[in-house]
Amino acid sequence: MVQTNQEVFSKEISGLGVISIRPFQLDIDTPMLYTWVTQSYAKYWEMLDKSLEEVRAEYQEIEKNPHHHSYIGMLNNVPVFLMERYKASEDIIAKHYEAQESDYGMHILVAPIEKRIPQFTWHVFSTIIDYFFNLPEVERVVVEPDVNNEKIHKLNKKAGFVYQKEIELSYKKAALAFCTEEMYKKALNQLETNEK
């Protein structure tokens, strides 16, 4: 895979700036990512005890997989999150439900917070969902967060994800949830109505 710095998606957020998404660059981004995934807040990423070389090896494997891709999200050109996109039918998750060709999964890790920005995580999350539904091949987004990860459950539900069941993965007990573009738009409309 050719590594480029070219963004694949961007969105302007009033009062905040531009959130953009670009492909993960193994050589440039691994040291930064290592400092994120080894902090206690990133415990659900399962890499707290990994070495820099182990983190690099893991992302090298992802880069080799034609159905799994990693991206860095930027706020005004400063890296602020990691996002992974994978084709659900080609992933272990497909053993736990009837995966459709147009199902894509995601993993998100926001960088350590240096200064609090109101609604920041929601702006990141909704930009990622906008990116997914901007892709013609994606009809439904699948998530499988750890059952104990309350913060991500709140974001998922806010974006319209519907939780189906709990599943046992080799490394965690996960909650399986789905969201279509229609469900997402309905959730956004509800948020707008609530804010009025």
JOMO-V337776 format. One line per field, one symbol per residue. ss: DSSP state (H for helix, E for strand, L for the rest). burial: b if it has 24 or more other ideal C-beta (glycine too) atoms within 12 Angstrom, else e. A space follows every 50 residues. Layout:
# JOMO-V337776
ss: ???
burial: ???
This chain:
# JOMO-V337776
ss: LLLLLLEEEEEEELLLEEEEEEELLHHHHHHHHHHHHLLHHHHHHLLLLL LHHHHHHHHHHHHHLLLEEEEEEEELLEEEEEEEEEEHHHLHHHHHLLLL LLEEEEEEEELLLLLLLLLHHHHHHHHHHHHHHHLLLLLEEEEEEELLLH HHHHHHHHLLLEEEEEEEELLEEEEEEEEEHHHHHHHHHHHHHHHL
burial: eeeeeeebbebebeeeeebbbbbbbbeebbebbbebbbeeebebbebeee eeeebbebbeebbeeebbbbbbbbbeeebbbbbbbbbbeebbbeebbebe eebbbbbbbbbeeeeeeeebbbbbbbbbbbbbbeeeebebbbbbbbeebe ebbebbbbbbbbeeeebeeeeeebbbbbbbbebbeebbeeeeeeee
